[in-house]
Amino acid sequence: KSRKIRANNQDANAAKEFAGNQISTSKYNLLTFLPKNLFEQFRRLANAYFLFLLCLQLIPQISSLAPVTTILPLVFVLSLTAIKDASDDIARHRSDSQVNNRETKTVVGGELVTKKWK
């Protein structure tokens, strides 16, 4: 599909939808953090293995140990990884915001105007 852009004609270009310049390198938002993060963590073989062991520990006929002995280490590891991932993603959000709020020069009506990047 082709598109036509008219240089320095905002009225003609405003009627058409183009992709924005906004940059987004973050993986999560507040709603998607927990499900996405847990999905990513359980894709790791070690975490999936410990989840499987936890399920086996919940069956009293085959387990000689309390389920807590598997739950606590798994929750501890998942929590530490989630905190690290959240910290990294917050840094990505801040970096994205910094880049998206930079000023750039744009030609509007034959004049050079300073605008925000996004």
N, C-alpha and C positions, 0 to 999 in steps of 0.2 A: 504494500500500500504506500503510495507516495503522498507527500504533503507539500504544500507551497507556503513559503514564508515570505512576507513582504518586508523588506528591510526598512526600519524606521517608520513603520505604519502601525501604530498600536491599535487603532480602531479596527483594521482588517484582521489583525492577529488576535485581538481580544475575543472575537466570536468563535475562534477555534480553540480546542483544548490541546495543550502540549504538556509534556512531562515537566515537572518543576525541577529546580536545581537543588532542592533540599537533600542533604546527605544524612543517611541513617545507617550506622554500622552496628548499632546495638542489637542484641538478640531478643531481649525480653521487654515487656512492660509490666505494670502491676498485676494485670489479670492473667498474663501468660507465664509469669515467672515459675510458679510452683509446678504446674503440669509439665511445662517444657523441660524444666530443670530435672525433675524426677525421671522423665522419659530419657533424657540424655544420660543421667547417672546409671539407670538400670540397663542401658545398652552396653555398659562396661561389664565384661564377663565376671569380674570379682564381685561386683555389687549384686548382679543377678544370682550368682552362686550363693551368696550369703542370704539373699531373700528366699531362695529355695530351701536352704538349711533352716531358716526361720519357720517356713511353712511346715517342715518336718518336725521341728521342735514343738509345734502346737498340737501334735498328735501324741497323747499321753502313752499310748500302747507301744510306740517305738522309740520314745525319747526318755532318757534317764536324767536329763538336765531340765532345769526350769527355762522357759522361753526367754526370760529376761537376759540370760547369758548370751543370747544371739541378738536380741532386740537392741540392747544398749550400744554395743559396738557398731552395729549397722546404722542406727540413728545418729550416733556420734560422727561417723565418717560422712554420712549424707549431709549432716548439718554443716560440718566444716567445709565441705565442697560447695554447698549452696551459698555459704557466706562468702567464700572466695569468688564464686561466679557472680554473685550480686555486686560485690565490690568492683570487679572488672567491668560489669555492665554499667554501673553508675559512672565509672570513669569514661566509658564509651559515650554515654548520654551527654556528659559534660563536654567532651571533645566535639561531638556532633553539634551541640548548641553553639559552641565557640566558633566553629567553622561556618555554620548557617547564619550567624549574626555578624559576620565580617562585612565590611563595606566594600563595594565594588563600583566601578564607574560604568555607566550605561548611557547610550545615546538616546535621548528622548527629544523629539522635535528639533533635531539638528544641534542640540546642546548636550554637553557631557554632564550627567547628573549622578550624584552619589546615592546609591541605594543599598539595602541589605541584600546579601547573597541569595537568600531563599525568597 
